[in-house]
Amino acid sequence: MVGETFNTKRRILQAPFFSLWEKGPLDGPALRRDNTRLHPEGNPAKRSQMQSLQVEKSELGSCHYKLAVTVEPARIRQEMDKVYRAAARQVKIPGFRPGKAPASVLRKYFGDSLLEDARDSLFESVIRDALQQEGLNLLRVLEFDATAYEIQEDQPLQFEFEAETAPEMKLPAWEDVHVAKEDTQAKDEQIQAAMEGLCREHARFDEVEGQSLDNQHLMVCDVSFSREGEAGPTIEGVRLGTGAPLYGADPEAFDAAVAGVKAGEQREVEVEFKEGFSVESWIGEKGQAQLQVKQVVKPRPATEEEAVEDLRLESVEQLRELVKGQIEAQNESREQDRLAYEMLEKLSDMTPFDLPSRLVDDEVEARVKRQAEGHQQQGGLDEEAAQQKALEEREPIAEETKKNLRHFFLVRKVAAQESIRVTNADLNRAYQGLAAQNQVDVKSVKAFYEEKGMTSQLRDDILERKVRGFLVAHALAGADAEAKAGAGAAE
């Protein structure tokens, strides 16, 4: 479907994407969370840290590097002291104000209890700086075990790690990227189809005297429930029919019981009281439903005049204008999705870059697995057949995955180049919108996102919307410029 293609959400990158080890995420060294560049030369402390690292880089594949790092003892002590000082701010050491005890006292006070935290902090900081020093934009560190290395504060530390990085690319000039805007005015056939849909939604049910129930008609009946001789609730004016059975009744048995019934007759059917039944103690039990047939009716779409009456409007013309406006709003929304998609496709064609090969492989495997699970749950296939069908679909899955990944990296490149950021105000507006949509207070929404660790994903969604809006604006500006140039040439 066109709408699904243009609105493909990031079901990509579901492998552990920014994970370093269990301690938590490691942001890419070349980009902050707000996508601004890090410049170590502007920070003297950072500059001195960087100078204490010796890094040898070797390329293993597309966006895949091995880095051999040597850390001097001074840097090791610096990182260790940082962890001890942070811990000291949380406790009271006799004779010293909080955070003011010297390193020697802190080490004696805490002993070896903080060595694991200090080691994790050291590796996280050093890996971040090593990547930054080599100009690499980290996606994830691969197969690295910090516990495999023994750290001695008076000896240099040497270790290796593999990193997968974001691809490097250079975007073309915006004036060279052209996407034509398509007409979004409502077409007559769209208006007519929408009017017919409205008339079906406001269907009428005309009584047919003497008619027996068949698959072209419905019965209007009062339904009385009972269980083991105990009377239950009665529901009046229920429309039922063959192929439209009473909730809780076996469809085939229901159709057999009511076929041919006429107004004024009764029928009894067996039912099982399902979740939502008004008598909670009966749920899960079996009983009977007495159907007192009041009418047999034939459903038909409402006329346009009847739909106008239901909607409390003044005329068919007014209804058509309202329908036209809704269609054009939907057309415009779809057109903006299409423009953003086509702009990304143009950028992809004009911006050659290699994707991280291991990321592609991991993502394809994850999507094939999800596809197999879908075939099992929705298609009714057994596990082996579902897996085989998903494997047969692997090639188109891989192509779609690569396209989605290219769009993902292009969106972030545009954001970095054009300084498009997600502000706290953007995040608060998103929380407010979610709160209104779900009819809860904003604090509850914010707490939920923070508790589930979903704030980063929300920021990513907001960033993508802002970049897509930027791309659409450029597409529309380009279309306007071309239109003016054409008009000028005609004169």
TAMO-V436594 format. One record per residue. N is the residue number from 0. RES is the residue in one small letter. SS is DSSP state (H for helix, E for strand, C for the rest). D_FIRST is the distance of its C-alpha to the first C-alpha in whole Angstrom. Layout:
N|RES|SS|D_FIRST / N|RES|SS|D_FIRST
//
This chain:
0|m|C|0 / 1|v|H|4 / 2|g|H|6 / 3|e|H|5 / 4|t|H|6 / 5|f|H|9 / 6|n|C|10 / 7|t|C|11 / 8|k|C|14 / 9|r|C|17 / 10|r|C|17 / 11|i|C|19 / 12|l|C|23 / 13|q|C|24 / 14|a|C|27 / 15|p|C|30 / 16|f|C|29 / 17|f|C|32 / 18|s|E|34 / 19|l|E|38 / 20|w|E|40 / 21|e|C|40 / 22|k|C|41 / 23|g|E|38 / 24|p|E|36 / 25|l|C|37 / 26|d|C|36 / 27|g|C|35 / 28|p|C|38 / 29|a|C|37 / 30|l|E|35 / 31|r|C|36 / 32|r|C|34 / 33|d|C|33 / 34|n|C|33 / 35|t|C|36 / 36|r|E|38 / 37|l|C|41 / 38|h|C|44 / 39|p|H|47 / 40|e|H|50 / 41|g|H|50 / 42|n|C|51 / 43|p|H|54 / 44|a|H|54 / 45|k|H|51 / 46|r|H|52 / 47|s|H|55 / 48|q|H|53 / 49|m|H|51 / 50|q|H|54 / 51|s|C|55 / 52|l|E|52 / 53|q|E|53 / 54|v|E|49 / 55|e|E|49 / 56|k|E|45 / 57|s|E|44 / 58|e|E|40 / 59|l|E|39 / 60|g|E|36 / 61|s|C|33 / 62|c|C|33 / 63|h|E|35 / 64|y|E|39 / 65|k|E|42 / 66|l|E|44 / 67|a|E|48 / 68|v|E|50 / 69|t|E|53 / 70|v|E|54 / 71|e|C|58 / 72|p|H|60 / 73|a|H|60 / 74|r|H|56 / 75|i|H|56 / 76|r|H|59 / 77|q|H|57 / 78|e|H|54 / 79|m|H|56 / 80|d|H|58 / 81|k|H|55 / 82|v|H|54 / 83|y|H|57 / 84|r|H|57 / 85|a|H|54 / 86|a|H|56 / 87|a|H|59 / 88|r|C|57 / 89|q|C|57 / 90|v|C|60 / 91|k|C|64 / 92|i|C|66 / 93|p|C|70 / 94|g|C|71 / 95|f|C|68 / 96|r|C|66 / 97|p|C|62 / 98|g|C|61 / 99|k|C|64 / 100|a|C|65 / 101|p|C|66 / 102|a|H|64 / 103|s|H|67 / 104|v|H|67 / 105|l|H|63 / 106|r|H|63 / 107|k|H|66 / 108|y|H|65 / 109|f|H|62 / 110|g|C|63 / 111|d|C|60 / 112|s|C|58 / 113|l|C|55 / 114|l|H|55 / 115|e|H|52 / 116|d|H|50 / 117|a|H|52 / 118|r|H|51 / 119|d|H|47 / 120|s|H|48 / 121|l|H|50 / 122|f|H|47 / 123|e|H|44 / 124|s|H|46 / 125|v|H|47 / 126|i|H|44 / 127|r|H|42 / 128|d|H|45 / 129|a|H|45 / 130|l|H|41 / 131|q|H|42 / 132|q|H|45 / 133|e|C|43 / 134|g|C|41 / 135|l|C|38 / 136|n|C|35 / 137|l|E|35 / 138|l|E|31 / 139|r|E|33 / 140|v|E|37 / 141|l|E|37 / 142|e|C|39 / 143|f|C|42 / 144|d|C|45 / 145|a|H|47 / 146|t|H|49 / 147|a|H|50 / 148|y|C|52 / 149|e|C|56 / 150|i|C|56 / 151|q|C|60 / 152|e|C|61 / 153|d|C|63 / 154|q|C|61 / 155|p|C|59 / 156|l|E|55 / 157|q|E|53 / 158|f|E|50 / 159|e|E|47 / 160|f|E|43 / 161|e|E|40 / 162|a|E|37 / 163|e|E|34 / 164|t|E|33 / 165|a|C|30 / 166|p|C|30 / 167|e|C|32 / 168|m|C|30 / 169|k|C|31 / 170|l|C|29 / 171|p|C|30 / 172|a|C|31 / 173|w|H|29 / 174|e|H|30 / 175|d|H|29 / 176|v|C|25 / 177|h|C|24 / 178|v|C|21 / 179|a|C|21 / 180|k|C|20 / 181|e|C|18 / 182|d|C|19 / 183|t|C|18 / 184|q|C|21 / 185|a|C|20 / 186|k|C|20 / 187|d|H|22 / 188|e|H|19 / 189|q|H|17 / 190|i|H|21 / 191|q|H|22 / 192|a|H|19 / 193|a|H|19 / 194|m|H|23 / 195|e|H|22 / 196|g|H|20 / 197|l|H|23 / 198|c|H|26 / 199|r|H|24 / 200|e|H|24 / 201|h|C|28 / 202|a|C|29 / 203|r|E|32 / 204|f|E|34 / 205|d|E|37 / 206|e|E|40 / 207|v|C|41 / 208|e|C|45 / 209|g|C|46 / 210|q|C|43 / 211|s|C|42 / 212|l|C|39 / 213|d|C|36 / 214|n|C|33 / 215|q|C|32 / 216|h|C|34 / 217|l|E|35 / 218|m|E|38 / 219|v|E|39 / 220|c|E|41 / 221|d|E|43 / 222|v|E|42 / 223|s|E|45 / 224|f|E|45 / 225|s|E|48 / 226|r|E|48 / 227|e|C|52 / 228|g|C|53 / 229|e|E|52 / 230|a|E|51 / 231|g|E|47 / 232|p|E|45 / 233|t|E|45 / 234|i|E|41 / 235|e|E|42 / 236|g|E|40 / 237|v|E|37 / 238|r|E|35 / 239|l|E|34 / 240|g|E|34 / 241|t|C|33 / 242|g|C|30 / 243|a|E|30 / 244|p|C|33 / 245|l|C|34 / 246|y|C|33 / 247|g|C|35 / 248|a|C|36 / 249|d|C|35 / 250|p|H|33 / 251|e|H|35 / 252|a|H|38 / 253|f|H|37 / 254|d|H|36 / 255|a|H|40 / 256|a|H|42 / 257|v|H|40 / 258|a|C|40 / 259|g|C|42 / 260|v|C|43 / 261|k|C|45 / 262|a|C|45 / 263|g|C|48 / 264|e|C|48 / 265|q|E|47 / 266|r|E|45 / 267|e|E|45 / 268|v|E|42 / 269|e|E|42 / 270|v|E|40 / 271|e|E|39 / 272|f|C|39 / 273|k|C|36 / 274|e|C|35 / 275|g|C|35 / 276|f|C|38 / 277|s|C|41 / 278|v|C|44 / 279|e|H|43 / 280|s|H|46 / 281|w|H|44 / 282|i|C|41 / 283|g|C|41 / 284|e|C|43 / 285|k|E|43 / 286|g|E|45 / 287|q|E|45 / 288|a|E|43 / 289|q|E|45 / 290|l|E|43 / 291|q|E|45 / 292|v|E|44 / 293|k|E|44 / 294|q|E|42 / 295|v|E|40 / 296|v|E|37 / 297|k|E|35 / 298|p|E|31 / 299|r|E|30 / 300|p|C|28 / 301|a|C|30 / 302|t|C|31 / 303|e|H|30 / 304|e|H|34 / 305|e|H|33 / 306|a|H|30 / 307|v|H|32 / 308|e|H|35 / 309|d|H|33 / 310|l|C|31 / 311|r|C|35 / 312|l|C|34 / 313|e|C|37 / 314|s|C|35 / 315|v|H|32 / 316|e|H|32 / 317|q|H|31 / 318|l|H|29 / 319|r|H|27 / 320|e|H|27 / 321|l|H|26 / 322|v|H|23 / 323|k|H|23 / 324|g|H|23 / 325|q|H|20 / 326|i|H|18 / 327|e|H|19 / 328|a|H|19 / 329|q|H|15 / 330|n|H|15 / 331|e|H|17 / 332|s|H|15 / 333|r|H|12 / 334|e|H|14 / 335|q|H|16 / 336|d|H|13 / 337|r|H|12 / 338|l|H|16 / 339|a|H|16 / 340|y|H|14 / 341|e|H|15 / 342|m|H|19 / 343|l|H|18 / 344|e|H|17 / 345|k|H|20 / 346|l|H|22 / 347|s|H|21 / 348|d|H|22 / 349|m|H|26 / 350|t|C|27 / 351|p|C|27 / 352|f|C|28 / 353|d|C|28 / 354|l|C|26 / 355|p|C|28 / 356|s|H|28 / 357|r|H|29 / 358|l|H|27 / 359|v|H|24 / 360|d|H|26 / 361|d|H|26 / 362|e|H|22 / 363|v|H|21 / 364|e|H|24 / 365|a|H|23 / 366|r|H|19 / 367|v|H|20 / 368|k|H|22 / 369|r|H|20 / 370|q|H|18 / 371|a|H|21 / 372|e|H|22 / 373|g|H|18 / 374|h|H|19 / 375|q|H|23 / 376|q|H|22 / 377|q|H|19 / 378|g|H|19 / 379|g|C|23 / 380|l|C|24 / 381|d|C|27 / 382|e|H|27 / 383|e|H|28 / 384|a|H|26 / 385|a|H|23 / 386|q|H|24 / 387|q|H|25 / 388|k|H|21 / 389|a|H|20 / 390|l|H|22 / 391|e|H|21 / 392|e|C|18 / 393|r|H|19 / 394|e|H|19 / 395|p|H|15 / 396|i|H|16 / 397|a|H|18 / 398|e|H|17 / 399|e|H|14 / 400|t|H|17 / 401|k|H|19 / 402|k|H|16 / 403|n|H|16 / 404|l|H|20 / 405|r|H|20 / 406|h|H|19 / 407|f|H|20 / 408|f|H|24 / 409|l|H|23 / 410|v|H|23 / 411|r|H|26 / 412|k|H|28 / 413|v|H|27 / 414|a|H|28 / 415|a|H|31 / 416|q|H|32 / 417|e|C|31 / 418|s|C|33 / 419|i|C|30 / 420|r|C|31 / 421|v|C|30 / 422|t|C|33 / 423|n|H|35 / 424|a|H|34 / 425|d|H|30 / 426|l|H|31 / 427|n|H|33 / 428|r|H|30 / 429|a|H|28 / 430|y|H|30 / 431|q|H|31 / 432|g|H|27 / 433|l|H|27 / 434|a|H|30 / 435|a|H|30 / 436|q|H|26 / 437|n|H|28 / 438|q|C|31 / 439|v|C|33 / 440|d|C|36 / 441|v|H|35 / 442|k|H|37 / 443|s|H|36 / 444|v|H|32 / 445|k|H|34 / 446|a|H|36 / 447|f|H|33 / 448|y|H|31 / 449|e|H|34 / 450|e|H|35 / 451|k|C|32 / 452|g|C|32 / 453|m|C|29 / 454|t|H|30 / 455|s|H|29 / 456|q|H|25 / 457|l|H|25 / 458|r|H|27 / 459|d|H|24 / 460|d|H|22 / 461|i|H|24 / 462|l|H|25 / 463|e|H|21 / 464|r|H|21 / 465|k|H|24 / 466|v|H|23 / 467|r|H|20 / 468|g|H|22 / 469|f|H|24 / 470|l|H|22 / 471|v|H|21 / 472|a|H|24 / 473|h|H|25 / 474|a|H|23 / 475|l|H|24 / 476|a|H|28 / 477|g|H|27 / 478|a|H|26 / 479|d|H|29 / 480|a|H|31 / 481|e|H|30 / 482|a|H|30 / 483|k|H|34 / 484|a|H|35 / 485|g|H|34 / 486|a|H|36 / 487|g|H|39 / 488|a|H|39 / 489|a|H|39 / 490|e|C|42
//
